[in-house]
Amino acid sequence: MSDLKLRLANSVKDAMRAKASERLSTLRFLQAAIKQREVDERKELSDAEVVAIIEKQVKQRRESIAAFEQAGRTETAAQETAEMAVLKEFLPQAASEADIAAAIDAALAEVQAQGITGAPAMGKVMAILKQALAGRADMSALSALVKAKLG
């Protein structure tokens, strides 16, 4: 069992002991998503693959929060925000702005050294950044930064 899945299992037990029902339901939902992917792929997931699932869950929460706030459903948006906070506990520590800027510059230099420019460069740079900053940065924000540097 990976370290992250073990940490998640321990957090579920702690939430059960503390009778924290909202936290427990979020953690169980995450465990179910991980288990579903393991069953689908018929293999044990690595920490990196678990982080990818958590990132996807956080992104879904972020989109839901925006939709609920736009619809004026602040109570539901607050619940989604609380769930997102629980999920973020299992992501690696966020990269600093300096780390992000350095990673973008390094990726741009690598792609430009290959002679790739324009739209194809964007895809190559994002692929490099996704590997380098997986779980440590918001990919949509990174995309905007890269677009600004390329444009």
C-alpha positions in Angstrom: 0.0 0.0 0.0 1.4 3.4 -1.0 2.2 6.0 1.7 -0.6 8.3 0.5 -3.3 5.6 0.6 -2.1 4.5 4.1 -2.3 8.2 5.3 -5.8 8.4 3.8 -6.9 5.2 5.6 -5.6 6.5 8.9 -7.4 9.8 8.3 -10.6 7.9 7.7 -10.2 6.0 11.0 -9.4 9.3 12.8 -12.5 11.0 11.3 -14.6 8.0 12.5 -13.2 8.2 16.0 -13.9 12.0 16.1 -17.4 11.5 14.6 -16.5 14.1 11.9 -19.2 13.1 9.5 -18.6 15.7 6.7 -14.8 14.9 6.7 -15.5 11.2 6.8 -17.8 11.3 3.8 -15.3 13.3 1.8 -12.5 10.8 2.7 -14.6 7.8 1.9 -15.6 9.4 -1.5 -11.9 9.8 -2.3 -11.2 6.2 -1.2 -14.0 5.0 -3.5 -12.6 6.9 -6.4 -9.1 5.4 -5.9 -10.5 1.9 -5.5 -12.7 2.3 -8.6 -9.6 3.3 -10.6 -7.6 0.3 -9.2 -10.4 -2.1 -10.1 -10.7 -0.6 -13.6 -7.0 -0.8 -14.3 -6.5 -4.0 -12.3 -3.4 -2.7 -10.5 -2.3 -1.0 -7.3 -2.0 2.8 -7.8 1.2 4.6 -7.1 1.3 7.8 -5.0 1.6 9.9 -8.2 -1.6 8.3 -9.6 -3.4 8.9 -6.3 -2.3 12.5 -6.4 -3.7 12.8 -10.0 -7.1 11.5 -8.7 -7.0 14.0 -5.8 -6.2 16.9 -8.2 -9.1 15.9 -10.4 -11.4 15.9 -7.3 -10.1 19.4 -6.3 -10.6 20.7 -9.8 -14.2 19.4 -9.8 -14.9 21.1 -6.4 -13.4 24.3 -7.7 -15.7 24.3 -10.7 -18.7 23.4 -8.6 -18.0 26.2 -6.2 -17.9 28.7 -9.0 -21.2 27.3 -10.4 -22.9 27.3 -7.0 -21.8 30.9 -6.2 -23.0 32.1 -9.6 -26.4 30.5 -8.9 -26.5 32.1 -5.4 -26.3 28.8 -3.5 -23.8 29.8 -0.9 -24.5 27.0 1.5 -23.7 24.4 -1.1 -20.6 26.3 -2.2 -19.4 26.4 1.4 -19.8 22.6 1.7 -17.8 22.2 -1.5 -15.1 24.5 -0.1 -14.9 22.4 3.0 -14.5 19.2 1.0 -11.8 20.8 -1.2 -9.9 21.8 2.0 -10.0 18.2 3.1 -8.8 16.9 -0.3 -5.9 19.5 -0.4 -4.5 18.0 2.8 -3.4 15.0 0.8 -1.7 17.0 -2.0 2.0 17.7 -1.9 3.0 21.1 -0.5 2.2 23.8 -3.1 5.1 25.1 -5.1 6.2 28.7 -4.4 5.9 31.4 -7.0 9.7 31.3 -7.5 9.6 27.5 -8.1 6.8 27.9 -10.6 8.6 30.7 -12.5 11.8 28.7 -12.6 10.0 25.6 -13.8 8.3 27.6 -16.6 11.5 29.3 -17.7 13.3 25.9 -17.7 10.5 24.3 -19.7 10.4 27.2 -22.2 14.2 27.0 -22.6 14.1 23.2 -23.2 11.3 23.5 -25.8 12.9 26.5 -27.6 16.2 24.6 -27.7 14.3 21.9 -29.7 13.2 24.7 -32.2 9.5 24.3 -31.3 7.5 27.6 -31.4 3.9 28.7 -31.4 1.0 26.5 -30.4 3.0 23.2 -30.4 5.4 24.8 -27.9 2.5 25.4 -25.5 1.6 21.7 -25.4 5.2 20.6 -25.0 5.8 23.1 -22.2 2.6 22.1 -20.4 3.6 18.4 -20.6 7.0 19.2 -19.0 5.4 21.4 -16.3 2.7 18.7 -15.5 5.5 16.2 -14.7 7.6 18.7 -12.8 4.8 20.3 -10.7 2.2 17.5 -10.5 0.0 18.2 -7.5 2.0 21.3 -6.5 0.4 23.9 -8.7 -2.9 24.7 -10.4 -2.5 23.6 -14.1 -5.0 26.2 -15.4 -3.1 29.0 -13.7 0.2 27.6 -15.1 -1.4 27.5 -18.6 -2.3 31.2 -18.3 1.3 32.0 -17.2 2.8 30.0 -20.1 0.5 31.6 -22.6 1.5 35.0 -21.4 5.2 34.2 -21.7 4.8 32.7 -25.2 2.6 35.5 -26.5 
